[in-house]
Amino acid sequence: MTMQNFGVDPLVLEESDLGIQALFQSFIPQGANQIQQQQLGSLFQPTFNQFLGQIGNQVRQGGAPTLTFSQFLEDNFNPQRALLRTNRRSSAGGGPTLFNFFS
């Protein structure tokens, strides 16, 4: 997914908590209905935790933390796959679940 930045550097968004959440929301497809938007929106914290884990791995391996959240989302976050997994679990009778949609 390529993000249009309209002259705004995405790194500026990463300088605040609200900007990071806005960046995440920008990856949710505009055609998603309200339920899908809520399902995907609830994945912000688990997604951000995965990002922090990768930053921690970079530091632990002796490197500088160079990964940006926008790059992490582009490389790892797939809203369509996340919705498919959510729908499969719901139809199987399971309630709300957290899952690893990166694998």
C-alpha positions as CSV (number, residue, x, y, z in Angstrom):
1,M,0.0,0.0,0.0
2,T,1.4,3.4,-1.0
3,M,0.4,6.3,1.1
4,Q,-0.3,9.7,-0.5
5,N,1.2,12.4,1.7
6,F,-0.1,15.5,0.0
7,G,3.1,17.4,0.8
8,V,3.1,16.3,4.5
9,D,6.1,14.2,5.7
10,P,4.6,11.1,7.3
11,L,7.4,11.3,9.9
12,V,5.8,14.4,11.3
13,L,2.8,12.3,12.2
14,E,5.0,10.0,14.2
15,E,6.0,12.8,16.6
16,S,2.8,12.7,18.6
17,D,0.4,10.0,19.9
18,L,-2.5,11.5,18.0
19,G,-0.4,11.5,14.8
20,I,0.5,7.9,15.2
21,Q,-3.2,7.0,15.6
22,A,-4.1,9.1,12.6
23,L,-1.4,7.3,10.6
24,F,-2.8,3.9,11.6
25,Q,-6.3,5.0,10.7
26,S,-5.1,6.0,7.3
27,F,-4.4,2.4,6.5
28,I,-8.1,1.4,7.1
29,P,-9.8,1.2,3.7
30,Q,-12.3,4.0,3.0
31,G,-14.8,1.4,1.8
32,A,-14.9,-0.4,5.1
33,N,-18.3,-0.3,6.8
34,Q,-18.7,0.9,10.4
35,I,-18.3,-2.6,12.0
36,Q,-15.2,-3.2,9.9
37,Q,-13.8,0.2,10.9
38,Q,-14.4,-0.6,14.6
39,Q,-12.8,-4.1,14.2
40,L,-9.7,-2.7,12.5
41,G,-9.5,0.3,14.8
42,S,-9.4,-2.0,17.8
43,L,-6.2,-3.5,16.4
44,F,-4.2,-0.2,16.9
45,Q,-2.7,-1.2,20.3
46,P,-1.7,-4.8,19.3
47,T,-0.2,-3.4,16.1
48,F,1.7,-0.7,17.9
49,N,3.0,-3.3,20.4
50,Q,4.3,-5.4,17.5
51,F,6.0,-2.3,16.1
52,L,7.6,-1.6,19.5
53,G,8.8,-5.2,19.6
54,Q,10.6,-4.8,16.3
55,I,12.2,-1.6,17.5
56,G,13.3,-3.4,20.6
57,N,14.8,-6.2,18.5
58,Q,16.8,-3.6,16.5
59,V,18.2,-2.1,19.7
60,R,18.9,-5.5,21.3
61,Q,20.9,-6.5,18.2
62,G,23.1,-3.4,18.7
63,G,21.5,-1.3,15.9
64,A,19.9,2.0,16.0
65,P,16.1,2.0,16.0
66,T,15.5,3.1,12.4
67,L,12.1,1.5,11.7
68,T,9.3,4.0,11.4
69,F,5.7,3.2,12.2
70,S,4.6,4.1,8.7
71,Q,7.1,1.7,7.2
72,F,6.1,-1.0,9.7
73,L,2.5,-0.6,8.6
74,E,3.3,-0.7,4.9
75,D,5.4,-3.8,5.4
76,N,3.2,-5.7,7.9
77,F,-0.4,-4.5,8.3
78,N,-2.9,-6.0,5.9
79,P,-6.5,-4.8,6.8
80,Q,-8.2,-7.2,4.4
81,R,-6.4,-10.2,6.0
82,A,-7.2,-8.9,9.5
83,L,-10.9,-8.7,8.6
84,L,-10.9,-12.2,7.1
85,R,-9.5,-13.6,10.3
86,T,-11.9,-11.7,12.4
87,N,-14.9,-12.8,10.4
88,R,-13.7,-16.5,10.4
89,R,-13.4,-16.4,14.2
90,S,-16.8,-14.7,14.6
91,S,-18.6,-17.2,12.4
92,A,-17.0,-20.1,14.3
93,G,-18.8,-18.9,17.5
94,G,-15.9,-17.2,19.1
95,G,-16.3,-13.8,20.7
96,P,-14.0,-10.9,20.2
97,T,-10.4,-12.0,19.9
98,L,-6.9,-10.6,19.6
99,F,-4.8,-12.3,17.0
100,N,-1.5,-12.1,15.3
101,F,-2.3,-11.0,11.8
102,F,1.4,-10.7,10.9
103,S,1.9,-14.4,10.4
